[in-house]
């Protein structure tokens, strides 16, 4: 198996652990507070790693406004996900978040003038149907599902904005700058009610959130350095399976058949967008000759 695939699968296995810790902390702390301690911890860990390795943290000076905008998008996305985790089962929250690649692809067509291929349009339509099923408007829209889908849309916008960034920095610098800048953005909201009690649960949770988030960041970067994005994309949906497992084992959560159908449609829509029309056309004559 390709090393990049292995790295990404490990990252997808670890990601639900972050969501599980955040869901546990949501019983006593606001989503803003959880997001704040997560990114403050991740940023401090990145600084410690840089110092231990004698590396400098680089700041992109020619793209400061873009960096602030992208950080605001990812902070809003993750805060929405944490909010959803406190309201609905993990699989539902994570599944709603999986519309991000669809949103990113649609923005690529609208903003970066990428070709609107048939698989992209068909996959987007299928995922949108899945999102509609997940929200279950006929049974009353769940606020948690709305937050999950909103977070996915914000993440997709972040991914599209990252593709158009004027400058790129190394993975360690990106993690440190984005995490510390994001925690500074969240601080006024997280600390508006005063400093939280520094209980062992909060300190342990903050360390786990920051440490696992940093590990997932580096594993994902390592994966994309060793394999093509198209090869790795299907394994992003492995996150949904692990989220369902963690939700059931850790929190005793189950989801309804209709919600499962919506999640499957979202994931299938994302996979359909990966189909290469040129390869399909190349294979078509082979099938005709065979028949």
N, C-alpha and C positions, 0 to 999 in steps of 0.2 A: 504494500500500500504506500502511496506517495506520502512523504514526510509532512507536506503541507496539510494534507487531509487529516493526518493523525493529530497535528497541532490544533486544527480547527475543531475536531471532535472533542478533544480534551477541553478546549475553551467552552464548547457548548455544554459539556458535562458540568463544568464549574459554574457557569452563569446562573443556573437555578439555585445554587447555594447562596449567591448574592441576593436573589429575589426572596429566598426563604428567610434569610436574616432580616431583610427589610420588612417582610410581612410580620415577623415576630416583633420587631421594634415598633411597628405601626400601632400596636395595642396601647402603647404608652407615650408615643411621640408623634408629632405632626410629620406629614410627608416632606415639608420643607426642612425640618430638622434632620431627618434621616438622610436626605440628599446632601445637606450641608456637611454632616460628619463623614459621609461616604467620600465626597470629593476632597475635603480637607485632608483626610487620612491618606487617600491615594496620592495626592500631591506631595505630602510630606514624605511618603515612602519613596516616591520618584526622586525627590531631592536627596534623600539619604543614599539611595543607590548611586546617583550621580557623584556624590561626594566620595563615597567609598571607592568608586572606580576612577576617580580623578577626571571625570568628564564635566564639560560645561553645559549648562542649560541655555539653548539658543532661543531667542525671541525673534520672530519674523517682523522686522521693522518696517517693511514696505507693505504690510497687509494688516496693520493693527486693527482698523475698523472692521475688516472682514473677520478677523480672529474673534473680536468681541461678539459680532453677530452670530458666528457659528457656535461659540460657547453658550450664548444665550439660548440658541435652539436646542442644543443637547441637554442643557440644564432643565429647560422646560419639558423636554421629552421624558427625561428620567424621573422628574417630579410627578408627571402625569402617570407614569408606570407605577411608581411607588404608591400613589393615591389609589390606583386601580387594584393593586395587590391587597390593600386593606379592605376592599369592598367585594371582590369576586374571587373565585378559585384561581390559583396560579396559572393553570392551563388557559383559562379564559383571558387573563391579563396578558400573558405572553403571546397567546395566539392573536389577539387584537393588534399587538405590537408588530406582528409579522407583515402588516400591510406596508411597512417602510420601503421594501424594495420596489413595490408597485408604485408608490408615490414618487420615489426617486426616479424610476423609469419614465413616468409620465412627465415629470418636470424636465427630464433630459430631452424629451420630445418638444416640449413647449418652450423651454429656455435655451437649451444648447443646440436646438435644431437637429436632434438625432432622428434617424429614420423611423417612422411609425410602422414597424413590421406587423404582419398579421398575428404572430404569436404574442407580441407585446400587447396588442389590443385585446386579443382573446383572453390572455391571462389576466389582464387588468379587469376585464368584465367579470371573469369567474371569481376573482378575489373580492370584488365589490359585492357580488351576490353573497359570498361567504360572510362578509362584514354585516350585510343586512340581516342575514339569518342569525348571526351571533348577537346582534342588538335586539332581535325579537320585538319589533315595534307593535305587533298585534297583542303581545302579552305585557306591554308596558316597558319602555326603554330603561335598561339598568344604567344608572350613573357610572358604575364601575366599568362597564363595557365602553361607554362613551369616552371615559378617560383613557382606556387602553388604546382605542382607535385614534384618539387625538394625539396620544404619545407616539404612536406609529407614524402618523402623518408628519409630526414634527421631526421625528428621526429621519424619515425619508427626505424631508426638506434639508436637513443637516447634511445627509449624504450627497444630495445634489449640489449643495453649496460647496462641500469639500472638493468635489470633482472640478469645480470652477475656481478653486483657490489659486491666487497668483503666486504663492510661494509655499514650499513644503519644508518641514523640519524633521529631524529624526524622531523615532518613536518615543524615546525617553523625554525629550524636550516637549513634544506634543502633549504627553500625559501630564507632565509637571505643570506646564503653563495653563493648559485647559482646565485641569482640576483645581488649581489654586485660584485662577481667575473666576471659575464657576462658583467656588465656595464663597468668594468675596461678593459675588452677585446675590447669592442666596442668603448671606449673613443677615441683612436687615430684616428679611421676612422670618428666617428661622429663629432669630434672637429677639424678635419684637416683644415677646412676653418675658424676657429675661433669660439668663443662663440656665440651662437644664442642670439637674442634679447629676453629678458625675458618678453614677452608680457603676458597679462592676459590669452589669449587663450592657449599659450604654458604651462603656470603654471597650469591652470585648467585641461588641457588635461593630463599633467603628473600626477597630483594627481588622476584623474579618472582612467588612465591606471594602475597606481600602486595599487590603492585601490581595483579596481574590479579584477585585476589579483590575488592579495593576497586572496580576498574572494573566487574566483573560485578555487584556490589552496587548501584552507582549506576545502571547500565543497567537492571537489573531494576526498581528503584524508579521510574525514569523511564518504563519501559514501562507499569507498572500505574497511573501517573498519567495516561496518555494513552489507555488502552484498557480495556475491561471484562475481568475475570478470565476469564469464559467464552470470550471471543474469543482470549485469549492462551494458555489452557491447552493446546490441541493443540501449540503450538510448543515447549512444555517438552520434548516427546518428541523434538524435533530433536536434543537432546543425545545421544541414543543413536546416531544416525547419525554424528555427528561423533566420538563416542568410538570407534566401530568404525573409522572412517577413520584417526584418530590412532594407535590401537593397531596397525593394520596397517602404516602408513607408518613410525611411530617405532620400534615394537618388533617388527614382523614377526609380529603375533599374528593367529591365526584362531580361530574358534569353531565348535563342532560344530553339525550341523543341529538336534539336539534342543535345544541351548542357544539357538539362534536362534529356534526355535519358542516356547520359554518367554519370551524377551524380547519377541517380537511379541505374545504373549498378554497380557503385563503392560501393554504400551503400548495395545493395543486395549481392555483393560479400563478403563484410565484414560480413554480417549476415550468409551467407552460411558456412563460416569458423567456426562458433560457433556450428554447428550441431555436436552432439556427436554420432559417429558411433556405439558405444556400445548400446546406447539407441535406435537407429534406428533398430539394429539387434534384440533387445529385443521386439520391437513393431511389427516387421514383422510377427512372428508366430500368434500374436493376430489378425492381419488383415486377415490372411489366415483362421483362425478358424471362424472368423465372416462371411467371404464370403462363 
